[in-house]
Structures are given as C-alpha cells and as structure tokens.
Amino acid sequence: MRDQQLRAPRRRSVILRGLNRPTNPPVNGWEPRYRRFVITSDLLVTTLTSIGMGGLISVGGAALFKDLTLGFLTVITVLCSLAMNRAWHPTVLGQGAEEYVRLGRGMFAGAVALGLAGLATGVVSTRPWVFIVIPATAVIGLGFRYLLRQVLHRARYEGECLLPVMAAGSIDTIRDLIKRTKDAPHVGWRVDAVCTVDGEGEIGMEVEGVSVIGTLDQLADHVRRGGYRIVAVTADSYWTPRRLQRLAWQLEGSGAEMVVAPTLMEVAGPRLHVSGVLGMPLLRVSAPVFTGMRRVVKGVMDRVGSAVLITLILPFLLLAAVAVAVDSRGPVFYTQRRVGKDGREFTILKFRTMVRDADKIKHRLAGVNEGAGVLFKMRRDPRVTRVGSILRRYSIDELPQLFNVFTGSMSLVGPRPPLPEESAKYEPDVRRRLLVKPGLTGLWQVSGRSDLSWEEAVRLDLRYVEDWSLAMDAMILWKTFRAVLGGQGAY
C-alpha cells in the first residue's frame, strides 16, 4: 500500500521529482531534500536581494565596493540568525505558522545585530540595510517559503512526501488520529501501522483500514524494523511515566520522532510550556489571553485593515449594491441582530441575498433544514435571489461587515457571530466562543464552512479562542482568500 501511495504521477514539477526520488531508509528520503530546497531558497533570496539593493543604494565606485561589502555582511548575519532561530528545523517546515514566525524572528534578529554592529563601529551607516534591505529580504523570502510549501502540500494531497507514522494506544484514540490525518493530508502524516495493548483491532486486525502489527510492548522493535518517521503515542491506561521513558530510550538512534498526544487535545500553541519542576517534566497550560498588548495590537490592526480594505474595494461594493437593487425588489442591505463579545448584541450589515421578508417564511422551511446543530442552512434555499447566490458563493455578501469591524463590534478574524436564538441554546463550553469578538473570517471559513458538522465548527472556534495569536490571524486571513475564491462550503 505504501508503494501505491508513493507512486509518482506522470506530470509533476522538477521539485516534486526531486522530493520523491526513492531512497532507503525512508527517514533519509524527501525530507532532507526539502530542507535543502528551503535553505537554498533563503540563501539565494538573501544574497540576490542584498547585492541587488546594495548596487541601487550605492553611488560611485567606492560606494559600490562599500555597499557590496555590507551586502556580504548582511547575508552572513541573516543566515546565521536564521540558523540560531532554528528556522530550518525539519519539525516546522511545511506546516503551521511557526515556520513563518521563526523566519520573521530570524530576520528581525539579523536586522538588530547589523544595526548594533553599525552603531558600535561607527564606520558606516547600516540604516538602509536595517530598514530597507532586510525587510525586503523577509518579504521576498516569505513568498518563496510559501511557494515551496504549496509544492509540498500538492505532493501530499497526491499521496507523496508523507511521513510514515506508527500509532500506539487505545483503539478509540488511534481511530481519531487516523481520521484526522486523512482529513488533513497537508500535515504530512500517514498512519501506516498500529500497535494496541492486545495486538487486536476494532474489526479483526485493523483500525480504520490500517493494520495492527503488534502489541504495545513490541512497539520499539516494530519501529526499528519498519523505518517509521513518527511514533504517535495516543492515550491509553497502559502508558505510565516509566513506560513512556523506557520507550523514549528504546527509540534513540532509530531515526523516529516520538510524539505524545496529551489529554488536552485542543490546547496548543503559545499556551503550552514544558518545564522541569522537582525533577519532573511538567506541561504547563497558561490561561488564554483576552486582554493586554497583543489584543491592543489586534484592535489597531482591525481598524486600520478594515479602513484600507473599504477604501480599496469601494467601487466593487458599489457595483454589488447596484446588482442587488436591480435583481429584486427590496433594500440593498440586510441588517440583523447578532451576539458579540461577552454576549453583547450588535447589528450586523450584509448585502441582501434573499427575497424581501425572507425571515418571516423561514419557519415554513424548518422541515428541510440542512444546517448543523443550532444553525439553519439549505443548499438550495428558495428564498435566495439570482444575484444573491453569486454573492453567497464568493462571500461577497459579507463584505459590508468591514464597517462592523471598523466600528469595533467585530474583528477581521474570530468565531462566527451567532443569532440570539442560537446563542440561547449554547451549552456552557460552547459559550466560550463569546469570550472574543466575532470575526469576518475564522478557522471554520478556511476549513470547509457550511460543509462542516456542528461539532467540528464548534471545535475550530474554541481552538481559536484558546490558542489565539497574531500569527494565527495572519495565517487565517491568507487562507481566507483561497477559500473564498474556491467557493468551497458556501451556500
């Protein structure tokens, strides 16, 4: 089965061919080659940008020599800073916001180091390099990292460039892990084998179609023989601290990375910290942050970002308004009361996509509701107008909510703003969605929108509330453009 999944398609790029050249053992295959691609990309971007912009900054032969020398020093400083910030570590390449965070941190540290060196020597001014060259290098380097990641993700969706995973734990937790890896192939995990307490699966010798090859006490031997890249240890009463420690010792030198799934499955990112106390490794879970400087920065970004977007797309908004007015009788805009942060209600603004008085006939369609949980949704809602169906497919009807963001009742990124009758039915844990401002976009919009189940939508919103960060906001905004253009899950 692994050979079939790794079989290369007839058409693919040079990079994909390079990544999937067969090697043995598996841990020495595409992964180090992809890392070399990333390092080479950063090296070329830093060198060409530094030397190129150094030539533009310089005036005259002597200045050219001086600036080319500064360009060379900039390259060395930036690359050393990236290495020190572990921007090329295999565990962060190809997924998540941490890769971009480390890249930005490395570029910032390089700029600081170069600026301090210039101040200390006083020989030449490094300001153009600190405030122009290195920021330009960071932006271009970020773009190339993103392109490389898209190549990698495309390969993973085709069943290539995946890390072979051995899952070990209870059948229920392993089943959940396998489903998640199948739903998110871009992460790069493929569960190839399973070990359980008794060596048996849910149906015969399989769990979700993956073979059970042994018991938990045989795990290390199977990992060494099979060449697995990841050993995913899921929850089971078998795992005691002593057994986990022994497993970690047994896996040393095998090339496999041991990953332990804690019981706090939905808490991650900046809230988790590992520290040693009283000679024991402890996983610290800090409280979610709903105030402070980061929230102030988020508020400023919301106001500035919404103002810029409104200015840029104002002609497009006017065109959409005219289309709504011409298509059907009724107001151009649709207003509705929604529930915001801390349960405070506000009026949301949208383009009208339904016939006039659509809310009054909603009760007639209750029997054909296709929405998940407390939501009301229909794939072919008879109340939707012709123009409205187009606006909904590409989420154009949501754009007037930029005015809600500008006035402070919403944020660019956050959970979906619920109706009062929906929030009244919330269980206590679901009400945690109201701890932050609702957003114009969010995790559920970039993960399938209306195609998601109610439980999955709630899980994504709670994950955002618990693990929010500025880097996550930037990632969601970027992914929103792709989700909207594709129209996936919108109706």
Secondary structure, DSSP 4 states (H G I P E B T S, - for coil): -HHHHHPPPSS--HHHHHHT---SSGGGSHHHHHHHHHHHHHHHHHHHHHHHHHHHH--SHHHHHHHHHHHHHHHHHHHHHHHHTTTT-TTTTTSTTHHHHHHHHHHHHHHHHHHHHHHHH-SS--HHIIIIIHHHHHHHHHHHHHHHHHHHHHHHHTT-S-EEEEEES-HHHHHHHHHHHHH-GGG-EEEEEEEESSS--SBTTEETTEEEEEEGGGHHHHHHHHT-SEEEE---TT--HHHHHHHHHHTTTTTPEEEE--S-TT--GGGEEEEEETTEEEEEEPPPP-SSHHHHHHHHHHHHHHHHHHHHHHHHHHHHHHHHHHHSSS-SEEEEEEE-GGG-EEEEEEE--B-TTGGGGGGGGGGG---STT----TT-TTB-HHHHHHHHTTGGGTTHHHHHHHTSSEEESSPPPPHHHHTT--TTGGGGGGS--EEE-TTGGGTGGGS-HHHHHHHHHHHHHH--HHHHHHHHHHHHHHHHHTTT--
